[in-house]
C-alpha cells in the first residue's frame, strides 16, 4: 500500500509538473495567435471603412478633386475698385494755445482819500473812451478849488499894486527923488508878486485837475473784464478799480515747436476751433523772438476779430483752443479712406491684379481731407485699389468685381455669372 501510494503520488507530481511545463510552453503561442487575429480584424475594419467612405462620397459628394478646384477659384468677396487720384491738399500745422486779451488796461484811483459814491459799470459792459465809470465824493475838492481861486485873485491884486509901484519908481529914477536901492526894491517886489500869481494859478489848476479825477473815466474803448470798485470804499492812490480789455480785442497765443516756427509768417491765416465747436478765423500778428528753453516752443500771436452779439468776440480770455495754420496747398496722390486697412500697426491697401486676386500693398499715409487720405509712398498711380470690402480680405484672395452701375441689365447679369 505504501508503494502504490508512493507511485500514485509520484505520478501525480510528475503529471502536475508536466502539465505546468506544457502550459508554460503553449502560452506564448496563444498570445501570438490572439495578436495576429486582432491585427487582421483591424485591417478588415479599416478596409471596410475606407470602402464605405469612397462609396458615400461617390454617391453623395461628387468628385473631390473637382470640389477642390471649384473652391480654389470661388471668389471670396465682391468688391469695387477705384484708381488713386491726384488732388491739391492743404498744408497745415496744428497747434494748441490760450485766448488772451490783446491789452488789458488797469484803471486805478487818482483821487486818494475820497469816498466812492457811485459805480456806473459792471463786468462785461462795453464802454467808450472818456465814459464815466465811477464817481468819488468831490465836496472837499470843490472847496479846495474855491480856495485856490481866491488865492489867485489875491495874488493878482498884490501883483497889480507891485507893478504900479515899480512903474512909478522907474519914472522917478532920473529925477533923483528915490535912491537906486529903493527903486530896486520896488522892482523886486513886482517880480515876486508876479511869481506868486503864477504859483496861485498852478495851485488852482491842480485843484481843478483833482476835481476832474473824482470822475473815473475809461481810457479807451473796450470791455470791462474786472471790477474791484465798491460804493462807500475809500480808495488809496493807484488802487485798482477796473480792468479794461482795450478795443475788446483778443488774441490767440499758440505754441509752436522751433522746427515749425520758420514755416509761419506774419499774415498767415489761422482757423480756430473754440471749446463749443464754433470756428473762428484769425491772422498771425507777430512771432515771439525767443523760444522757451524747457519746452523748445515759441509763442505765435494771432489776432482774433470781434463778432457775435454786441460786437463782442465769441472767444473769451482764458479759453483753451485748437487752431490750424493754413500754409497753402500741394499736389498729392490720394485714395479713399475706406480702402486703407491698418494691420499690425502698418497701413495697407489691396490692389486688384490681372488674375482677379487681391494683393496686399504696404503704404505710407499722410494728410487726410474729407473721405480721402494722402498716400505718400508704396502705391502706383495706375493701380486698381479695392475700395469696398478691403477690411475682410487677405493677401491672394480671389475676388469678384462688382458691375458698374452704368452697365445695362443684360451686361450686369453676365458679369455676375
Backbone torsions as a table, in degrees:
resi	resn	phi	psi	omega
1	UNK	NA	-41.0	178.8
2	UNK	-64.5	-38.8	-179.3
3	UNK	-67.2	-44.0	179.5
4	UNK	-60.5	-43.8	179.0
5	UNK	-62.1	-38.9	179.7
6	UNK	-66.2	-38.8	179.8
7	UNK	-66.5	-39.7	178.8
8	UNK	-64.9	-41.0	179.0
9	UNK	-64.7	-40.2	179.4
10	UNK	-63.9	-41.8	180.0
11	UNK	-63.8	-40.8	-179.6
12	UNK	-65.0	-39.1	179.1
13	UNK	-66.7	-43.3	179.7
14	UNK	-65.9	-39.7	179.3
15	UNK	-64.8	-41.7	178.6
16	UNK	-63.3	-39.6	179.2
17	UNK	-67.2	-39.9	179.5
18	UNK	-67.2	-37.5	178.8
19	UNK	-64.1	-42.6	178.9
20	UNK	-63.3	-37.5	178.5
21	UNK	-65.8	-37.8	-179.4
22	UNK	-66.4	-43.8	-179.8
23	UNK	-62.8	-40.2	-179.6
24	UNK	-66.2	-33.4	-179.3
25	UNK	-79.4	-32.9	-176.0
26	UNK	-85.8	-16.8	-176.9
27	UNK	-64.6	-43.9	177.6
28	UNK	-60.5	-35.1	-179.1
29	UNK	-67.1	-38.2	178.3
30	UNK	-66.2	-41.7	179.1
31	UNK	-62.3	-42.7	179.2
32	UNK	-63.7	-40.4	-179.8
33	UNK	-65.8	-38.5	179.8
34	UNK	-66.4	-39.7	178.5
35	UNK	-64.4	-41.9	-180.0
36	UNK	-63.7	-39.8	-179.4
37	UNK	-65.0	-40.9	179.5
38	UNK	-64.0	-43.0	179.1
39	UNK	-62.3	-42.6	-179.0
40	UNK	-63.9	-43.8	-179.4
41	UNK	-65.4	-39.5	178.4
42	UNK	-64.5	-42.0	178.5
43	UNK	-62.9	-42.4	178.0
44	UNK	-63.2	-40.1	180.0
45	UNK	-64.8	-41.9	178.8
46	UNK	-65.2	-40.3	179.5
47	UNK	-64.2	-41.8	177.4
48	UNK	-64.6	-40.1	179.4
49	UNK	-64.2	-42.7	179.5
50	UNK	-64.2	-42.6	179.4
51	UNK	-63.1	-40.7	178.5
52	UNK	-64.8	-39.8	179.6
53	UNK	-64.2	-42.3	179.1
54	UNK	-63.6	-42.6	179.5
55	UNK	-63.2	-41.6	-179.2
56	UNK	-65.1	-44.2	179.7
57	UNK	-67.8	-34.3	178.9
58	UNK	-68.2	-33.7	-177.4
59	UNK	-83.4	-45.4	-171.2
60	UNK	-105.7	-26.9	-170.8
61	UNK	-100.3	-14.2	-179.4
62	UNK	77.4	-159.7	-176.8
63	UNK	-84.3	119.0	-178.8
64	UNK	-65.5	-40.5	178.9
65	UNK	-62.8	-38.3	177.9
66	UNK	-65.4	-40.0	177.9
67	UNK	-62.2	-42.8	179.8
68	UNK	-63.5	-38.2	179.3
69	UNK	-65.8	-41.7	179.3
70	UNK	-65.6	-41.6	-179.7
71	UNK	-64.3	-32.7	-177.6
72	UNK	-69.8	-23.7	-178.2
73	UNK	-109.8	0.0	180.0
74	UNK	-70.9	127.5	-178.4
75	UNK	-64.2	139.6	178.1
76	UNK	-79.3	-27.1	-174.3
77	UNK	-164.5	152.0	172.3
78	UNK	-95.1	125.6	-172.2
79	UNK	-128.1	166.9	171.0
80	UNK	-119.7	150.1	-178.4
81	UNK	-124.0	158.4	176.6
82	UNK	-154.3	141.0	178.0
83	UNK	-76.9	152.1	172.6
84	UNK	-63.5	152.8	-175.4
85	UNK	-122.4	149.6	173.6
86	UNK	-90.6	124.4	-179.2
87	UNK	-136.1	159.1	173.4
88	UNK	-93.2	112.2	-178.8
89	UNK	-106.2	144.7	179.6
90	UNK	-70.3	145.8	173.7
91	UNK	-98.3	120.2	-172.1
92	UNK	-133.2	153.6	170.9
93	UNK	-126.0	126.6	-180.0
94	UNK	-99.7	136.6	-178.6
95	UNK	-145.9	165.0	176.9
96	UNK	-119.4	156.6	179.1
97	UNK	-177.0	179.9	-178.5
98	UNK	-112.5	146.7	173.9
99	UNK	-86.0	135.3	-179.0
100	UNK	-142.6	163.5	176.2
101	UNK	-71.3	138.8	177.1
102	UNK	-58.9	-51.7	171.7
103	UNK	-144.8	133.1	179.3
104	UNK	-116.0	110.5	-178.0
105	UNK	-84.1	137.1	175.9
106	UNK	-98.6	120.8	-179.2
107	UNK	-102.9	114.5	-177.2
108	UNK	-113.3	176.9	-179.4
109	UNK	-84.1	133.0	175.7
110	UNK	-113.5	5.9	178.9
111	UNK	-123.0	85.7	-175.8
112	UNK	-69.4	155.0	174.2
113	UNK	62.3	27.6	175.7
114	UNK	-117.3	146.1	-178.4
115	UNK	-84.8	138.3	-179.6
116	UNK	-81.5	120.7	-177.1
117	UNK	-93.6	-35.7	-170.5
118	UNK	-150.0	139.3	173.4
119	UNK	-121.3	120.8	-170.6
120	UNK	-102.6	-8.3	-177.9
121	UNK	-130.4	164.2	177.9
122	UNK	-135.7	175.6	-178.9
123	UNK	-63.1	133.9	179.3
124	UNK	95.8	-10.8	-179.7
125	UNK	-74.5	141.1	173.4
126	UNK	-89.2	133.3	-177.2
127	UNK	-128.5	160.0	176.7
128	UNK	-106.7	157.3	178.7
129	UNK	-60.7	130.7	-179.3
130	UNK	89.0	-6.6	-179.9
131	UNK	-69.9	139.0	-179.3
132	UNK	-74.6	125.1	-179.2
133	UNK	-100.6	-34.5	-179.0
134	UNK	-153.0	158.4	-177.5
135	UNK	-129.7	129.7	175.8
136	UNK	-98.4	160.2	176.0
137	UNK	-66.7	122.8	-173.4
138	UNK	-113.5	14.7	-177.1
139	UNK	-63.8	-48.2	-179.0
140	UNK	-66.3	-32.6	179.4
141	UNK	-69.4	-38.9	177.5
142	UNK	-63.4	-39.3	176.3
143	UNK	-61.5	-41.1	177.5
144	UNK	-63.1	-34.5	177.4
145	UNK	-65.9	-43.1	179.7
146	UNK	-63.7	-42.6	178.4
147	UNK	-62.3	-41.4	-179.9
148	UNK	-66.7	-36.0	177.4
149	UNK	-66.2	-40.0	178.7
150	UNK	-66.5	-41.6	179.1
151	UNK	-63.5	-36.0	178.4
152	UNK	-67.6	-40.6	178.8
153	UNK	-63.4	-43.0	178.0
154	UNK	-62.5	-43.3	-179.4
155	UNK	-64.9	-37.1	179.2
156	UNK	-68.3	-37.7	178.2
157	UNK	-64.9	-46.9	178.2
158	UNK	-63.4	-37.0	179.0
159	UNK	-66.6	-35.0	177.7
160	UNK	-66.2	-43.2	178.6
161	UNK	-63.5	-43.1	-179.5
162	UNK	-65.9	-33.8	-179.2
163	UNK	-68.9	-39.6	177.8
164	UNK	-64.9	-42.7	178.8
165	UNK	-62.2	-39.6	179.4
166	UNK	-67.0	-35.6	179.2
167	UNK	-67.3	-41.8	178.2
168	UNK	-65.9	-37.1	179.1
169	UNK	-64.4	-38.6	178.7
170	UNK	-65.8	-34.3	-179.8
171	UNK	-68.9	-29.9	-179.6
172	UNK	-91.9	1.2	-175.5
173	UNK	-63.8	-36.8	-175.5
174	UNK	-83.0	-19.5	-178.9
175	UNK	-81.9	-19.7	-178.9
176	UNK	81.7	9.8	-179.8
177	UNK	-69.6	-29.6	179.3
178	UNK	-119.2	146.2	178.9
179	UNK	-74.9	162.7	-179.8
180	UNK	-63.8	-35.2	179.6
181	UNK	-65.8	-40.9	179.6
182	UNK	-64.7	-40.7	178.5
183	UNK	-61.9	-42.2	178.7
184	UNK	-63.3	-34.6	178.7
185	UNK	-64.9	-41.9	177.3
186	UNK	-63.7	-39.7	178.7
187	UNK	-66.3	-41.4	179.1
188	UNK	-65.4	-38.5	178.8
189	UNK	-63.7	-36.9	178.7
190	UNK	-66.0	-40.4	178.4
191	UNK	-67.0	-40.8	178.0
192	UNK	-62.9	-41.1	178.6
193	UNK	-63.9	-39.4	178.0
194	UNK	-65.4	-36.9	177.8
195	UNK	-66.2	-38.1	178.6
196	UNK	-66.2	-31.0	175.9
197	UNK	-64.7	-44.7	178.4
198	UNK	-63.1	-38.8	177.9
199	UNK	-65.0	-40.9	178.7
200	UNK	-65.5	-37.3	177.3
201	UNK	-64.5	-40.4	178.9
202	UNK	-65.0	-40.7	178.6
203	UNK	-63.8	-40.9	178.4
204	UNK	-63.5	-41.6	178.4
205	UNK	-62.4	-39.6	178.9
206	UNK	-63.9	-41.8	179.7
207	UNK	-66.8	-39.6	177.7
208	UNK	-65.8	-37.6	176.5
209	UNK	-65.0	-40.4	177.8
210	UNK	-63.3	-35.4	177.8
211	UNK	-64.7	-41.7	179.1
212	UNK	-65.8	-29.8	-178.6
213	UNK	-77.1	-5.9	171.5
214	UNK	-72.6	-10.1	172.4
215	UNK	-106.9	111.5	179.4
216	UNK	-82.1	120.3	-175.2
217	UNK	-116.6	153.4	178.7
218	UNK	-72.0	130.2	-179.7
219	UNK	-76.7	-15.4	-177.2
220	UNK	-161.5	167.2	171.8
221	UNK	-66.4	145.7	178.4
222	UNK	168.8	-164.0	-177.6
223	UNK	-124.8	132.6	177.9
224	UNK	-70.2	118.4	-178.7
225	UNK	-102.6	-17.0	179.1
226	UNK	-155.7	149.1	179.6
227	UNK	-138.3	123.1	175.2
228	UNK	-114.7	-5.1	-178.0
229	UNK	-71.8	135.7	179.6
230	UNK	-133.4	130.7	-179.6
231	UNK	-60.9	132.9	179.5
232	UNK	95.1	-13.5	-179.0
233	UNK	-78.5	151.9	175.6
234	UNK	-107.9	107.8	-175.4
235	UNK	-86.9	144.0	174.5
236	UNK	-84.2	170.9	-178.7
237	UNK	-64.5	124.5	179.2
238	UNK	83.4	1.2	178.7
239	UNK	-63.3	135.2	-176.4
240	UNK	-71.0	128.5	177.6
241	UNK	-108.0	-44.9	-177.4
242	UNK	-142.6	162.1	166.8
243	UNK	-122.6	138.6	-174.1
244	UNK	-128.0	124.8	172.6
245	UNK	-80.5	108.6	-173.5
246	UNK	-64.2	131.1	180.0
247	UNK	61.9	5.9	-173.5
248	UNK	63.2	23.8	-171.0
249	UNK	-93.0	130.9	-179.6
250	UNK	-118.5	164.1	176.0
251	UNK	-143.7	154.3	176.8
252	UNK	-106.7	125.7	-177.7
253	UNK	-104.9	97.6	-176.2
254	UNK	-92.0	148.4	177.6
255	UNK	-105.5	120.7	178.5
256	UNK	-121.7	142.4	176.4
257	UNK	-68.1	156.8	-176.4
258	UNK	-59.8	-29.0	178.6
259	UNK	-71.5	-17.9	-178.4
260	UNK	-102.2	-17.9	-176.9
261	UNK	-61.7	-35.7	-178.0
262	UNK	-67.8	-16.2	-179.1
263	UNK	-89.1	-8.5	-177.8
264	UNK	-107.7	137.7	179.0
265	UNK	-128.8	167.1	176.7
266	UNK	-63.9	130.8	-177.9
267	UNK	98.7	-6.3	179.2
268	UNK	-63.6	128.1	178.7
269	UNK	-71.6	146.4	-178.1
270	UNK	-134.8	140.6	175.3
271	UNK	-117.7	119.6	-179.7
272	UNK	-98.7	151.2	170.9
273	UNK	-117.7	111.8	-177.9
274	UNK	-74.8	165.6	-178.0
275	UNK	-56.6	-28.0	178.8
276	UNK	-87.4	6.4	179.0
277	UNK	89.2	-3.1	-178.4
278	UNK	-76.2	131.0	178.2
279	UNK	-81.0	152.6	179.3
280	UNK	-147.4	126.5	-178.4
281	UNK	-88.3	144.7	177.9
282	UNK	-145.4	-176.6	-178.0
283	UNK	-148.2	139.3	-179.1
284	UNK	-67.0	125.3	178.8
285	UNK	-97.8	-40.5	-176.5
286	UNK	-158.9	159.0	175.2
287	UNK	-119.6	138.9	-179.7
288	UNK	-64.0	138.7	-179.8
289	UNK	-76.7	-7.9	-177.9
290	UNK	-127.7	162.8	178.5
291	UNK	-121.0	138.4	179.2
292	UNK	-64.0	125.9	-176.7
293	UNK	-68.6	-25.3	-178.1
294	UNK	-83.7	-47.4	-176.5
295	UNK	-94.1	-11.6	-177.0
296	UNK	58.7	32.8	-179.5
297	UNK	-123.9	146.8	176.7
298	UNK	-114.8	159.1	-178.1
299	UNK	-94.8	132.8	173.7
300	UNK	-113.4	125.0	-176.7
301	UNK	-96.3	119.9	-176.1
302	UNK	-115.8	121.6	177.4
303	UNK	-72.9	135.2	177.1
304	UNK	-111.7	134.9	-179.1
305	UNK	-78.8	160.5	173.1
306	UNK	-76.6	158.2	-179.5
307	UNK	179.7	-177.9	179.0
308	UNK	79.1	-165.6	-177.1
309	UNK	-70.2	139.6	177.7
310	UNK	67.9	18.7	-179.6
311	UNK	74.4	10.8	-179.3
312	UNK	-90.1	154.2	178.5
313	UNK	-75.6	144.0	175.8
314	UNK	-68.1	-16.7	177.1
315	UNK	-82.6	159.0	178.8
316	UNK	-131.7	143.4	176.9
317	UNK	-57.6	135.3	-178.5
318	UNK	97.6	-10.8	178.5
319	UNK	-67.9	145.0	170.0
320	UNK	-96.4	130.6	-176.5
321	UNK	-138.2	153.7	176.6
322	UNK	-108.9	134.4	-176.5
323	UNK	-133.2	160.9	-179.6
324	UNK	-126.8	123.9	175.8
325	UNK	-86.9	123.1	-179.2
326	UNK	-91.7	110.8	-174.8
327	UNK	-104.2	4.8	179.6
328	UNK	122.6	-158.6	-178.6
329	UNK	-133.8	158.8	178.3
330	UNK	-151.6	142.3	179.9
331	UNK	-68.6	139.9	-178.0
332	UNK	-149.4	152.9	175.0
333	UNK	-88.7	124.9	-175.7
334	UNK	-124.8	158.3	175.8
335	UNK	-137.6	158.4	177.5
336	UNK	-59.8	142.3	-178.0
337	UNK	-62.6	-32.2	-179.9
338	UNK	-70.5	-14.4	-179.5
339	UNK	-84.1	-13.8	-176.9
340	UNK	-93.5	127.0	-178.5
341	UNK	-118.3	135.7	176.8
342	UNK	-103.3	123.2	178.2
343	UNK	-138.9	127.7	178.4
344	UNK	56.0	41.6	175.5
345	UNK	69.4	16.7	176.9
346	UNK	-126.1	157.1	179.3
347	UNK	-99.7	138.1	-180.0
348	UNK	-136.1	155.5	166.8
349	UNK	-129.4	155.6	177.3
350	UNK	-106.0	130.0	-177.9
351	UNK	-113.4	135.3	179.4
352	UNK	-86.8	122.5	-179.8
353	UNK	-91.6	-175.1	-176.5
354	UNK	-68.3	-22.9	-178.2
355	UNK	-91.5	8.6	179.2
356	UNK	76.8	22.3	179.7
357	UNK	-108.3	149.1	179.0
358	UNK	-90.1	122.0	179.8
359	UNK	-109.1	126.9	-179.6
360	UNK	-80.8	128.7	-177.6
361	UNK	-125.6	128.0	177.7
362	UNK	-81.0	131.6	-177.0
363	UNK	-130.7	164.4	173.8
364	UNK	-112.8	124.0	-176.6
365	UNK	-98.8	162.3	180.0
366	UNK	-134.7	-122.9	-176.0
367	UNK	-71.0	156.7	177.6
368	UNK	-125.8	140.2	177.1
369	UNK	-149.4	126.3	-178.5
370	UNK	62.2	-127.6	179.2
371	UNK	-103.0	21.9	-177.7
372	UNK	-127.9	158.7	-177.9
373	UNK	-133.6	142.4	179.5
374	UNK	-76.1	133.4	175.1
375	UNK	-103.4	106.9	-176.0
376	UNK	-77.3	-39.7	-177.1
377	UNK	-155.0	154.3	173.4
378	UNK	104.7	-8.6	-175.2
379	UNK	-129.4	135.6	177.6
380	UNK	-86.6	153.5	-178.6
381	UNK	-69.6	-25.4	-177.0
382	UNK	-91.6	0.6	-176.8
383	UNK	-69.3	150.5	174.6
384	UNK	-100.1	103.2	-174.1
385	UNK	-86.5	129.5	176.9
386	UNK	-76.6	125.6	-174.3
387	UNK	-98.7	-58.5	-178.0
388	UNK	-90.8	136.8	177.1
389	UNK	82.9	9.2	-176.9
390	UNK	-64.2	-31.2	-178.1
391	UNK	-71.9	-11.7	-178.5
392	UNK	-105.2	5.3	-174.9
393	UNK	-100.5	157.4	170.9
394	UNK	-120.9	159.6	-179.2
395	UNK	-61.2	125.3	178.5
396	UNK	94.4	-2.1	179.2
397	UNK	-64.9	140.7	172.9
398	UNK	-83.9	131.3	-176.0
399	UNK	-126.1	160.4	175.4
400	UNK	-107.5	134.3	-179.7
401	UNK	-83.9	124.0	-179.5
402	UNK	-65.2	141.8	-179.7
403	UNK	-66.2	149.6	178.4
404	UNK	-72.5	140.3	179.8
405	UNK	-61.1	-20.7	-177.4
406	UNK	-82.3	-11.2	-179.9
407	UNK	-70.4	147.5	174.0
408	UNK	-67.9	168.8	-175.5
409	UNK	-61.8	-41.4	-179.4
410	UNK	-63.1	-44.0	179.9
411	UNK	-65.9	-35.8	178.2
412	UNK	-65.6	-38.2	178.4
413	UNK	-65.7	-41.4	179.0
414	UNK	-63.3	-38.1	-179.9
415	UNK	-67.2	-31.2	178.2
416	UNK	-68.0	-36.4	178.9
417	UNK	-67.4	NA	NA
